[in-house]
Amino acid sequence: MTITMQDVLRHCNGTELKQESQYSAAKNKVAFELSLLDSVSRGTILERIIAEKIEFHTGYTANVTAHRAAWDITVDLEDKPVRIEVKSALVAKTKNTKNPAYRFQNIKPEHFSYLFFALVTPDGVEIYWTTKKDYEQNAACSYGNNGFTTNIAYEKLMSGGYYWLNDIEDFPYNPKHSA
């Protein structure tokens, strides 16, 4: 799946961009532009794009919820509506640039059926999803005041170490793993 600059700009709605970024427009303009946004604006744009991609790939209706709702997207599957939480992250600023990691915060499994992770890498945006059950049984996470935090190491992701994460094209009935 490819997220284009047109996708981002369609949902930007006049949000101001930051001036500093560890991303490069020459490397990937979409990732660069998303990196210039604050986390709330970036998350809102990615929620809208993911809802569009779900509708495109599945044919199911996907509605983005109000900004302060407990989950981000409701998808009307054949048998019932399901709740989706979307979390996005830029590469974490660490000294280990050879193995970048992404930190997803404020994850509250009691509010969703499916969890989508949007990794804004310097090379582009990658989208993965998991079920609530697989997240609870497999994710290494810590608990804070506002929910769970999960770190995803990119090298481990690319080597199949997060077997419980699925590609967006496989949503919702074709996970490569089911606990």
Long-range contacts (C-beta under 8 A, 24 or more apart in sequence): 1-53, 1-57, 1-127, 1-167, 1-168, 1-169, 2-124, 3-30, 3-49, 3-53, 3-124, 3-125, 3-127, 4-30, 5-29, 5-30, 5-33, 7-49, 7-52, 8-33, 8-34, 8-45, 8-49, 9-33, 11-44, 11-45, 11-48, 11-49, 12-37, 12-41, 12-45, 15-41, 15-45, 22-90, 22-91, 22-93, 22-122, 23-90, 23-120, 23-122, 24-122, 27-122, 27-123, 28-121, 28-122, 28-123, 28-124, 30-124, 30-125, 31-120, 31-121, 31-122, 31-123, 31-124, 31-125, 34-90, 34-120, 34-125, 35-90, 35-120, 39-88, 42-88, 42-90, 42-120, 43-86, 43-87, 43-88, 46-86, 46-88, 46-118, 46-125, 47-72, 47-73, 47-86, 50-84, 50-86, 50-116, 50-118, 50-127, 50-168, 53-127, 53-168, 54-84, 54-168, 54-171, 57-168, 57-169, 57-171, 58-171, 58-172, 60-172, 70-108, 70-111, 71-111, 71-112, 75-172, 77-172, 82-113, 82-114, 82-172, 83-111, 83-112, 83-113, 83-114, 84-112, 84-113, 84-114, 84-115, 84-116, 84-129, 85-111, 85-112, 85-114, 85-115, 85-116, 86-116, 86-118, 87-115, 87-116, 87-117, 87-118, 88-117, 88-118, 88-119, 88-120, 89-117, 89-118, 89-119, 89-120, 89-152, 90-120, 91-120, 91-121, 91-122, 91-154, 92-151, 98-155, 99-153, 99-154, 99-155, 100-153, 100-154, 100-155, 101-151, 101-152, 101-153, 101-154, 102-151, 102-152, 102-154, 103-149, 103-150, 103-151, 104-149, 104-150, 104-151, 104-152, 105-144, 105-146, 105-147, 105-149, 106-146, 106-147, 106-148, 106-149, 107-135, 107-141, 107-147, 107-148, 107-149, 107-150, 108-146, 108-147, 108-148, 109-135, 109-136, 109-148, 114-171, 114-172, 116-168, 117-152, 117-165, 119-152, 119-154, 119-157, 121-154, 127-167, 127-168, 128-157, 128-162, 128-165, 128-166, 128-167, 128-168, 129-165, 129-166, 129-167, 129-168, 129-170, 129-171, 130-164, 130-165, 130-166, 130-175, 131-175, 131-178, 131-179, 133-179, 134-164, 134-175, 134-177, 134-178, 134-179, 135-164, 137-164, 137-179, 138-162, 138-163, 138-164, 138-179, 139-164
